[in-house]
Structures are given as structure tokens and as C-alpha cells.
Amino acid sequence: MGVAGSGKTSIASALARQMGWPFIEADEHHSIANKTKMAAGTPLTDEDRASWVDSMCAASSAMPEPRIVLACSALTPFVQAGLREGSGRRSRFVMLDVPKAELARRIAARADHFMPVSLLDSQLEALSVPEDALRIAADRKPEDILADIVSALEAEA
């Protein structure tokens, strides 16, 4: 989990490959209306996010594997509760912490993505990290971030 530019897709897909778990990209579950709204610089509300959460939960529930990796912002308690309750799975949130200036730099460098830098502040304002989230400094090399996540998850097993 984390705001735009935190590295969710890169780190989550690498984790899924390393662990041999299926991967779900939350951005693929946004409606055209939500993507259009964000591209126009308008933050989503939890009402906007409801169908997105339902879609991710349906995709997760349809997978027979016992574990999956979902790259998802999961900014608000509404989304977090929806994923915990609607997916039929035990959820473990991994928060990718990145300084704001680095987030802005990463977002600005993206090509062909619907999320503009102008929404970064609203994402940071909406961000509510669950108390039980694993917090990882994500302004380092991807292999170091991944190693920390794998080590923490293995220690919990």
C-alpha cells in the first residue's frame, strides 16, 4: 500500500514473482470514470472507490491460491476494511514509505499514467496507515526493499 509513486506495482510484482504468488494490480480494477476523474486532477471519494474495492475483492476471491499479492493504494479505512472483509482472505498491509519530494519526482517522471502530481497532496491527506501495517522505507534500491519485506513476512510465518 501507499500513495502514487511509492513503488507499489514494482515491489508487489517482484514480491509475487519471488514468492511464487499470483499478482493483482489494483489500477486495472478502476473504472474508466475513476481514471478520468483522477486524470482531471479530482481526488476520488470512498463512494467512487466502492466499485473498485468490490472488483478487487472479486478478483482475489476467484483465485484458488492461498496467498496473493495486491498492489493497491489502500489509502482509507473504507478501502482497507473492504479488502479485509470482502476478499475472503487474511490481509497483511505493507506500507511503502517514501518522502514527498521523491514521490513527486517519480510521479512527474511517469509516462502514460492517469495519476497527476497535482493529486499527491490529496493522497497524502487521505492516507491512513493501519496500526498493524508493516512499514518499509521505500526510497532505497528495490532489492533492499524486497529483502526487508520478505524477511518480515517470513518472521511472521
HULINDA-V352105 format. One record per residue. N is the residue number from 1. RES is the residue in three letters. PHI is phi in whole degrees, 0 to 359 (none if undefined). Layout:
BEGIN
n	res	phi
N	RES	PHI
N	RES	PHI
END
This chain:
BEGIN
n	res	phi
1	MET	none
2	GLY	154
3	VAL	284
4	ALA	303
5	GLY	87
6	SER	281
7	GLY	100
8	LYS	306
9	THR	295
10	SER	298
11	ILE	288
12	ALA	295
13	SER	292
14	ALA	294
15	LEU	298
16	ALA	300
17	ARG	299
18	GLN	297
19	MET	272
20	GLY	76
21	TRP	254
22	PRO	295
23	PHE	237
24	ILE	238
25	GLU	259
26	ALA	300
27	ASP	302
28	GLU	290
29	HIS	258
30	HIS	288
31	SER	288
32	ILE	300
33	ALA	299
34	ASN	294
35	LYS	296
36	THR	295
37	LYS	299
38	MET	295
39	ALA	300
40	ALA	278
41	GLY	88
42	THR	257
43	PRO	295
44	LEU	281
45	THR	258
46	ASP	297
47	GLU	299
48	ASP	297
49	ARG	281
50	ALA	302
51	SER	292
52	TRP	296
53	VAL	299
54	ASP	301
55	SER	295
56	MET	296
57	CYS	295
58	ALA	297
59	ALA	296
60	SER	295
61	SER	297
62	ALA	283
63	MET	274
64	PRO	282
65	GLU	295
66	PRO	291
67	ARG	227
68	ILE	222
69	VAL	240
70	LEU	243
71	ALA	269
72	CYS	211
73	SER	299
74	ALA	46
75	LEU	294
76	THR	249
77	PRO	303
78	PHE	300
79	VAL	292
80	GLN	300
81	ALA	295
82	GLY	300
83	LEU	292
84	ARG	296
85	GLU	272
86	GLY	265
87	SER	276
88	GLY	74
89	ARG	229
90	ARG	284
91	SER	254
92	ARG	235
93	PHE	274
94	VAL	243
95	MET	270
96	LEU	268
97	ASP	271
98	VAL	221
99	PRO	300
100	LYS	304
101	ALA	299
102	GLU	290
103	LEU	301
104	ALA	298
105	ARG	298
106	ARG	296
107	ILE	297
108	ALA	297
109	ALA	279
110	ARG	287
111	ALA	249
112	ASP	59
113	HIS	236
114	PHE	283
115	MET	268
116	PRO	275
117	VAL	302
118	SER	298
119	LEU	268
120	LEU	301
121	ASP	300
122	SER	293
123	GLN	292
124	LEU	297
125	GLU	293
126	ALA	283
127	LEU	299
128	SER	229
129	VAL	277
130	PRO	300
131	GLU	301
132	ASP	268
133	ALA	290
134	LEU	277
135	ARG	262
136	ILE	233
137	ALA	292
138	ALA	245
139	ASP	253
140	ARG	235
141	LYS	296
142	PRO	307
143	GLU	295
144	ASP	287
145	ILE	298
146	LEU	299
147	ALA	300
148	ASP	295
149	ILE	295
150	VAL	299
151	SER	300
152	ALA	295
153	LEU	294
154	GLU	294
155	ALA	294
156	GLU	277
157	ALA	291
END
